[in-house]
């Protein structure tokens, strides 16, 4: 299976379990990889037959704007489910990094892989 990826997508969202985090928006960095058969799009050079990066970005941004989770784990799980249902990919790998969450690390986060429900 082919893969389509978006790397380093940054969104601001309300995320965190501590009181001081509940009043600010923080940056999350996302790496997404979708299983996607690119052959039909490539055969006709047809944007309508491939995964639209702009539509994925818009979906992720709208999701992040509305999200108010405490855990990066919850953000990742719910976003993965939403992306799979909306875009119909058979499989998705999602890495969510929260930069600056630990002063000793460049970032912390989770990476999950999910199949279409």
C-alpha positions as CSV (number, residue, x, y, z in Angstrom):
1,X,0.0,0.0,0.0
2,X,1.2,3.5,-0.8
3,X,1.5,6.1,1.9
4,X,0.8,9.8,1.8
5,X,2.3,11.9,4.6
6,X,2.1,15.4,6.1
7,X,5.1,16.1,8.3
8,X,5.5,18.9,11.0
9,X,2.0,20.3,10.8
10,X,1.6,22.7,13.7
11,X,-1.6,23.7,15.4
12,X,-2.5,25.6,18.5
13,X,-5.0,24.1,20.9
14,X,-6.1,24.0,24.5
15,X,-4.2,21.0,25.9
16,X,-3.0,20.1,29.3
17,X,-3.9,18.9,32.8
18,X,-2.4,21.7,34.9
19,X,-4.4,24.7,35.9
20,X,-2.0,27.1,34.2
21,X,-2.4,25.2,30.9
22,X,-6.2,25.5,30.9
23,X,-6.1,29.2,30.2
24,X,-3.6,29.2,27.2
25,X,-3.4,27.6,23.8
26,X,-0.3,25.5,23.1
27,X,1.4,24.3,20.0
28,X,1.2,20.7,18.9
29,X,3.3,19.3,16.1
30,X,1.7,16.5,14.0
31,X,3.2,14.0,11.6
32,X,0.5,12.1,9.7
33,X,0.9,9.1,7.4
34,X,-2.1,7.7,5.6
35,X,-2.3,4.5,3.7
36,X,-3.6,5.5,0.2
37,X,-3.5,4.0,-3.2
38,X,-2.0,6.8,-5.3
39,X,-2.2,4.9,-8.6
40,X,-5.6,6.2,-9.7
41,X,-4.6,9.8,-9.1
42,X,-1.2,9.3,-10.8
43,X,-2.7,7.6,-13.8
44,X,-4.8,10.6,-14.7
45,X,-2.9,13.3,-12.8
46,X,-6.2,13.9,-11.0
47,X,-6.3,15.8,-7.7
48,X,-9.9,14.5,-7.0
49,X,-8.5,10.9,-6.7
50,X,-5.8,11.5,-4.1
51,X,-5.7,12.7,-0.5
52,X,-6.1,16.5,-0.5
53,X,-3.4,17.8,1.8
54,X,-5.2,21.2,2.1
55,X,-8.5,19.5,3.2
56,X,-6.6,17.4,5.8
57,X,-4.9,20.5,7.2
58,X,-8.3,22.4,7.4
59,X,-9.8,19.4,9.1
60,X,-7.0,19.2,11.6
61,X,-7.1,22.9,12.3
62,X,-10.8,22.9,12.9
63,X,-10.4,19.9,15.2
64,X,-7.6,21.6,17.2
65,X,-9.6,24.9,17.4
66,X,-12.5,23.1,19.1
67,X,-10.5,20.6,21.2
68,X,-10.2,21.1,25.0
69,X,-8.4,17.8,26.1
70,X,-6.2,17.3,29.1
71,X,-4.1,14.6,27.5
72,X,-2.2,14.4,24.2
73,X,-3.3,10.8,24.2
74,X,-7.0,11.8,24.0
75,X,-6.2,14.4,21.3
76,X,-4.4,11.8,19.2
77,X,-7.1,9.1,19.6
78,X,-10.0,11.4,18.7
79,X,-8.2,13.1,15.9
80,X,-7.2,9.8,14.3
81,X,-10.8,8.5,14.5
82,X,-12.1,11.7,12.9
83,X,-9.6,11.7,10.1
84,X,-10.2,8.0,9.2
85,X,-13.9,8.5,9.1
86,X,-13.8,11.8,7.2
87,X,-11.2,10.8,4.5
88,X,-11.8,7.1,4.3
89,X,-8.2,6.0,4.5
90,X,-7.8,2.3,5.4
91,X,-5.0,3.1,7.9
92,X,-3.4,6.1,9.6
93,X,-0.2,6.7,11.7
94,X,-0.3,9.8,13.8
95,X,2.5,11.3,15.9
96,X,1.6,14.1,18.2
97,X,4.5,16.1,19.8
98,X,4.0,18.7,22.5
99,X,7.1,20.8,22.3
100,X,8.3,22.3,25.6
101,X,6.3,20.1,27.8
102,X,9.4,18.8,29.5
103,X,12.3,21.3,29.8
104,X,14.9,18.5,29.4
105,X,13.4,17.3,26.1
106,X,12.7,18.9,22.7
107,X,9.2,17.4,22.9
108,X,7.1,14.6,24.3
109,X,4.0,12.9,22.9
110,X,2.5,9.8,21.4
111,X,2.5,7.9,18.2
112,X,-0.5,5.7,17.3
113,X,-1.6,3.6,14.3
114,X,-5.2,3.0,13.6
115,X,-7.2,1.1,11.0
116,X,-10.4,2.5,9.5
117,X,-13.3,1.6,11.9
